Amino acid sequence: MNTSMPLGFLCLVIAGLLSTPASAAVSRAEYDALIRAARAGNYEPALIMLRQHGVEHPMDLRAAYDHILIATWAGNNDEAIAAYEAIQPAPNHPPADVLIALARAYRDTQRWDYALDHYREGRRLFPRQSSFAVGEIMTLADAGRADEAIALGKELIDEIPDDADARLALSYAYKVRPSPYPVLQEADHARTLAPRKTYVTREYIDALQHAGLAQAALTVAREHPDLLNDAKMRQLEADYLAEVTRLAAMPYRLESERFATADRALADYERLIPAWEALGPAASADVTRLRADRLQALHARSRMQDVVDGYESLVADGISVPRYVLNDVASAYLYLRRPEEAQDLYRQVMGDGSQRDNPSERLSNETGLYYSLIESEQFDEAGNVIQAARAGQPTWRYIKGVPQRVPNDLHLYSEQTAALGLFYTDDTAGAQARLKDLVDRAPTNVGLRTSLANVYASRGWPRRAEKQLKVAEALEPQAVEVKAVQGLTALKLQEWRQAEILTQDLATRFPEELATQNLQREWALHNKAELRVEARRGIASDSPVTGSGDFGIETVLYSAPLNHNWRVFGGAGYANGDFDEGSGNYRWLRTGAEWRGRDMTAEMEASTHNYGYGTKPGARMSVAYDLSDQWQVGASAELRSRDTPLRALRNDISSNAAGVYARWRQSDHREWRFSLAPSHFSDGNNRLAATLSGRERIYTRPHLKADLNINIAATRNSQEGGPYFNPRSDLEVLPTLNLTHTLYRRYETVWEQTFILGIGAYKQQDFGTGAIAVAGYGMRYRYNNAFDIGATVLGISRPYDGIREREVRFMLDMSFRF
């Protein structure tokens, strides 16, 4: 510490003062030496002397004023105020420097009224010294009297427009306002007026930082390397890096640039974090900030697993992660299909200071919470969240200076999210109606059209979806969501080459997008081989059609697609049953090719059939053609039909069959199918079977659906009697109620149970009409869209030839893609 006298001499003086009787006085030389030392920064010796001197000579104004000044220099504001109050009432007014030091002491101890009184007294006594007005302005701002501070600041600038300190005072007063730019404007004026004053430059840097101009603040600071301490420089560097990180999350001009800013920010984080860690505890807070801000850069780079890992590392270190980062972490959890962790963080973000968020941030967090609830199957709470979000977004907004109201895009987005919410809860009809209305009101909104197309495709209308996507494509040709839904729609339309091109394009350009990854999964699934297995077992039955203790199984293996449209397949089956005349056994092998293209699917196969009387060849051909989204027609022809009753085969009677059908599928809620199937048996019997079947959805909730299935079947045989069941004519009417309850659902993994109950009638020529009753229970498990297995136990009571038969059956089906 610099002093104007030797330290040993000062100690002797102080010791002398402490040992001198109260009546003794300090010599002028000793006094002046201590004051000079205090001015040089060595405050404590002078303060010790002045404290003692104040006791001995309480009315020594010079000593009292020196005491006030030196105490404020040392930061002892309370001591300065006590020294002043000890001489009150003073016989004269303090000098200007003492008065301003005293006013500053009152201000620093937040005794606003006293500070203002002394600043105003200084203005009255020393009208040419602007520092008193400057202090009054800053004190008013500190006291929360911003309007008075700003008004006084403007008056002062009108009086002395070229005073840099006046400009800084007004800049300080403006800091309480929400806009930072008046602060910066006045600080910039001050720097123009006094560019060489270090404190002016320092305030200018603070104003730039306050305005969020981190790069400019850091640039000016680097131009003056000795102006700021290391801690402040680290803060400015962290601010600049945070600014770069925010820019990384903004829309980009070119696809090739979309990650350039994020990569630059991450490179700087990787450089600064270890460098600042090496500085030890002095930089620990700055390192913590960098680690938290880095999570946002990782999110902008779509490195979601790294975001989660970084967050969990901070939590493990006992660090409280700042709120402004948590929504990005929550988004990363949601991206990684961990909705429970996501919703916890979204709740925290929405609960801590969310009232200060701008409308866009608030809606983003509400939407994030909504989707995390949807994906964790909490539909009721999700509905409450999105309804609250809708209520918080007005239809119109008003821009300052613009007389006309303008549509609120956030309101439209909240409405779109709510409409999709109906889709996620299986209310596809409601989702379609609401999205259609939104598209009509905002026809150029690509997101709305894409969402509507997705709903159309899910309802079984891929051609209608395709039309919507063509319009969306014309509006935004390269939009990721548009191309992704186009790819999914192309798969439904069996446009394999188009789906492949779209998948490869998105995988190259936007591999990190969830829409791309979903399309890739579906395309990969399409390109797998497929194994299908169907089996049945009669547990307690004596049916004249299937026999008692009957059993049947068929396995078919389809190859992966060949040249897009082709698949080859091969299969084998076995069936047996016991009849009065003995056991029947039936084995078959088949192989063929399937062609699938837009609007049409066709199969051709050759087969062999062994049913106890040698092995005989067979063949089958089928075709299905889509006339539109609603209508499909088909036809088939089969030599030695596998649908021939086992009892007929047991008696060496085979059949050839043909069939035509027409299907009308109004939507995913309604479907009807009519088929006509003539067949010719080798014993000369000709059978004609007609079937009308339909399904009507009568109730839909997220975890429960009710379908009314109606089946009306009639047959006529040219001859009756013989070894198999072939009535002259019969008619069956059987409505059934199917209740499907979802026990578990996690993305593409679903576990369901089904209850079946039906009561109908069966009329057989010459045997009258009897009731049919059906009751059943089944379970189905689907995993990742690649594995699907279902099992059902069905009990049936019905008449054959006027005799009531009861049977219990077990049925199993499985599909596996690999």
ABEGO torsion letter per residue (X at the ends): XBBABBAAAAAAAAAAAAABBAABBBBAAAAAAAAAAAAAGBAAAAAAAAAAAAAABAABAAAAAAAAAAAAAAGBAAAAAAAAAAAOBBABBBBAAAAAAAAAAAAAAGBAAAAAAAAAAAAAABAABAAAAAAAAAAAAAAGBAAAAAAAAAAAAAABAABAAAAAAAAAAAAABABAAAAAAAAAAAAAABAABAAAAAAAAAAAAAAGBAAAAAAAAAABAAABBAAAAAAAAAAAAAAAAAAAABBBABAAAAAAAAAAAAAAAAAAAAAAAAAEAAAAAAAAAAAAAAAAAAAAAGBAAAAAAAAAAAAAAGBBBBAAAAAAAAAAAAAAGBAAAAAAAAAAAAABGAAABBAAAAAAAAAAAAAAAAAAGBAAAAAAAAAAAAAABBABBBBBGBABBBBBAAAAAAAAAAAAAAAAAGBAAAAAAAAAAAAAABAABAAAAAAAAAAAAAAGBAAAAAAAAAAAAAABAABAAAAAAAAAAAAAAGBAAAAAAAAAAAAAABAABAAAAAAAAAAAAAABBBBBBBBBBBABBABAAAEBGBBBBBBBBBBBBBGGABBBBBBBBBBBBBBAAEBBBBBBBBBBBBBBBBGBBBBBBBBBBBAGAEBBBBBBBBBBBBABAABBBBBBBBBGBAABBAAAAAAGBBBBBBBBBBBBBABAABBBBBBBBBBBBAAGBBBBBBBBBBBBBABBBAABBBBBBBBBBBBBBABBEEABBBBABBBBBBBBBBBBBBABBBEABBBBBBBBBBBBBBBBBGAEBBBBBBBBBBBBBBBGGABBBBBBBBBBBBBBGGBBBBBBBBBBBBBBBX
